[in-house]
Each structure stands twice: as C-alpha cells, then as structure tokens.
Amino acid sequence: MSTREMICSLVNNKVPNNELELLYQLILKFIPSDFPEHDEIEALNEVQNETEFIPHNAIDWD
C-alpha cells in the first residue's frame, strides 16, 4: 500500500465527519500559498539592492 493510499484509508476510516473540516484546514497550513506574505515582500525589497545577480548568459559554461 502506498503512502497516499494509507493516508486516504486513515482519513476515510478513522476521522469522524465532523472533524474533516479541521483536518482540511490543518493540511492547508502546510501547502505554500500562491501569493507571498507581506513580510516576505518586505524582505525581498530590503535585499534587492544588496544582492548581485549574474545573468545566465554572462557565465562561461565551458
């Protein structure tokens, strides 16, 4: 039995229906959001001028 099958089996057989929403919300906490958080944007803005980026074409790959 694969891990996915084991998890599905546990959820289907052990988690009461009234707790499925709680489990769903908990799982969502571990999935990254599509949009950066406000503090992540601030951190990127702080280091934007401190980091030296080298274009891919500028690297001698030979």
C-alpha positions as a Python dict, from the first residue, in 0.01 Angstrom:
ca = {
    (1, 'M'): (0, 0, 0),
    (2, 'S'): (141, 339, -98),
    (3, 'T'): (169, 629, 144),
    (4, 'R'): (-109, 810, -40),
    (5, 'E'): (-336, 508, -7),
    (6, 'M'): (-255, 473, 363),
    (7, 'I'): (-337, 839, 429),
    (8, 'C'): (-663, 815, 235),
    (9, 'S'): (-754, 499, 423),
    (10, 'L'): (-682, 660, 759),
    (11, 'V'): (-886, 967, 675),
    (12, 'N'): (-1177, 765, 537),
    (13, 'N'): (-1185, 510, 817),
    (14, 'K'): (-1066, 696, 1127),
    (15, 'V'): (-1156, 1064, 1101),
    (16, 'P'): (-1513, 1146, 1202),
    (17, 'N'): (-1710, 1352, 950),
    (18, 'N'): (-1745, 1642, 1193),
    (19, 'E'): (-1363, 1675, 1211),
    (20, 'L'): (-1290, 1666, 837),
    (21, 'E'): (-1303, 2046, 806),
    (22, 'L'): (-1049, 2082, 1087),
    (23, 'L'): (-819, 1829, 921),
    (24, 'Y'): (-859, 2007, 588),
    (25, 'Q'): (-763, 2344, 741),
    (26, 'L'): (-462, 2184, 911),
    (27, 'I'): (-338, 2033, 585),
    (28, 'L'): (-375, 2369, 410),
    (29, 'K'): (-132, 2521, 662),
    (30, 'F'): (146, 2306, 513),
    (31, 'I'): (76, 2398, 150),
    (32, 'P'): (253, 2715, 36),
    (33, 'S'): (27, 2993, -83),
    (34, 'D'): (49, 3127, -437),
    (35, 'F'): (97, 3480, -312),
    (36, 'P'): (386, 3597, -93),
    (37, 'E'): (307, 3727, 251),
    (38, 'H'): (361, 4097, 327),
    (39, 'D'): (675, 4029, 535),
    (40, 'E'): (820, 3817, 252),
    (41, 'I'): (778, 4105, 8),
    (42, 'E'): (942, 4344, 255),
    (43, 'A'): (1238, 4107, 299),
    (44, 'L'): (1285, 4080, -77),
    (45, 'N'): (1273, 4458, -113),
    (46, 'E'): (1535, 4500, 160),
    (47, 'V'): (1792, 4279, -12),
    (48, 'Q'): (1710, 4376, -368),
    (49, 'N'): (1999, 4623, -393),
    (50, 'E'): (2234, 4419, -173),
    (51, 'T'): (2240, 4108, -388),
    (52, 'E'): (2447, 4081, -704),
    (53, 'F'): (2271, 3888, -976),
    (54, 'I'): (2470, 3747, -1265),
    (55, 'P'): (2281, 3692, -1589),
    (56, 'H'): (2281, 3336, -1715),
    (57, 'N'): (2444, 3443, -2042),
    (58, 'A'): (2735, 3606, -1857),
    (59, 'I'): (2861, 3271, -1721),
    (60, 'D'): (3127, 3085, -1917),
    (61, 'W'): (2988, 2732, -1903),
    (62, 'D'): (3280, 2570, -2089),
}
